[in-house]
């Protein structure tokens, strides 16, 4: 199944990279590559996630990976990744 990324999801990846780069620029690049690989892998296992708890739409899924939440939508021939959220960034923001 084809995987597509919305502009919002790509922006999320950019923000994640910038956030991690504050502490470790090399890891920022490799980790975002890891997130991209994981997201692309959802095309092979689109039902891997669970239905998002905040909607009754069964085509909207969530999947958690190393403190990050992928929000994606299932179509007949496509997995569309809408957002990638970072739990760690939120916690760091509130602990400053």
HUVENFEN-V530675 format. One record per residue. N is the residue number from 0. RES is the residue in one letter. PHI is phi in whole degrees, 0 to 359 (none if undefined). PSI is psi in whole degrees, 0 to 359 (999 if undefined). BURIAL is + if it has 16 or more other C-alpha atoms within 10 Angstrom, else -. Layout:
BEGIN
n	res	phi	psi	burial
N	RES	PHI	PSI	BURIAL
N	RES	PHI	PSI	BURIAL
END
This chain:
BEGIN
n	res	phi	psi	burial
0	X	none	140	+
1	X	288	144	-
2	X	245	132	+
3	X	234	155	+
4	X	240	129	+
5	X	287	161	-
6	X	302	326	-
7	X	296	318	-
8	X	294	319	+
9	X	294	323	+
10	X	296	319	-
11	X	302	317	+
12	X	297	319	+
13	X	299	316	-
14	X	294	322	+
15	X	297	316	+
16	X	298	315	+
17	X	297	320	+
18	X	296	311	+
19	X	293	325	+
20	X	296	339	-
21	X	302	327	-
22	X	255	326	-
23	X	205	91	-
24	X	302	320	-
25	X	295	317	-
26	X	293	328	-
27	X	303	313	+
28	X	294	312	+
29	X	292	326	-
30	X	288	320	+
31	X	296	323	+
32	X	300	320	-
33	X	297	317	-
34	X	297	319	+
35	X	297	314	-
36	X	301	317	-
37	X	297	313	-
38	X	301	317	+
39	X	296	328	+
40	X	294	339	+
41	X	297	339	+
42	X	295	332	+
43	X	275	333	-
44	X	225	66	-
45	X	296	337	+
46	X	270	10	-
47	X	300	322	-
48	X	279	178	+
49	X	252	159	-
50	X	299	135	+
51	X	299	133	+
52	X	290	340	-
53	X	267	8	-
54	X	213	156	-
55	X	266	358	-
56	X	287	112	-
57	X	287	353	-
58	X	272	351	-
59	X	265	121	+
60	X	240	156	+
61	X	236	144	+
62	X	217	136	+
63	X	257	133	-
64	X	218	111	-
65	X	49	48	-
66	X	84	7	-
67	X	240	144	+
68	X	248	123	-
69	X	266	128	+
70	X	252	121	+
71	X	219	164	+
72	X	235	139	+
73	X	263	133	+
74	X	238	176	-
75	X	304	317	-
76	X	232	19	-
77	X	210	144	-
78	X	250	120	+
79	X	250	115	+
80	X	275	121	+
81	X	265	322	+
82	X	208	154	+
83	X	226	112	+
84	X	256	146	+
85	X	249	116	+
86	X	295	319	-
87	X	296	319	-
88	X	298	317	+
89	X	298	315	-
90	X	295	320	-
91	X	296	321	-
92	X	299	317	-
93	X	282	342	-
94	X	264	10	-
95	X	277	999	-
END
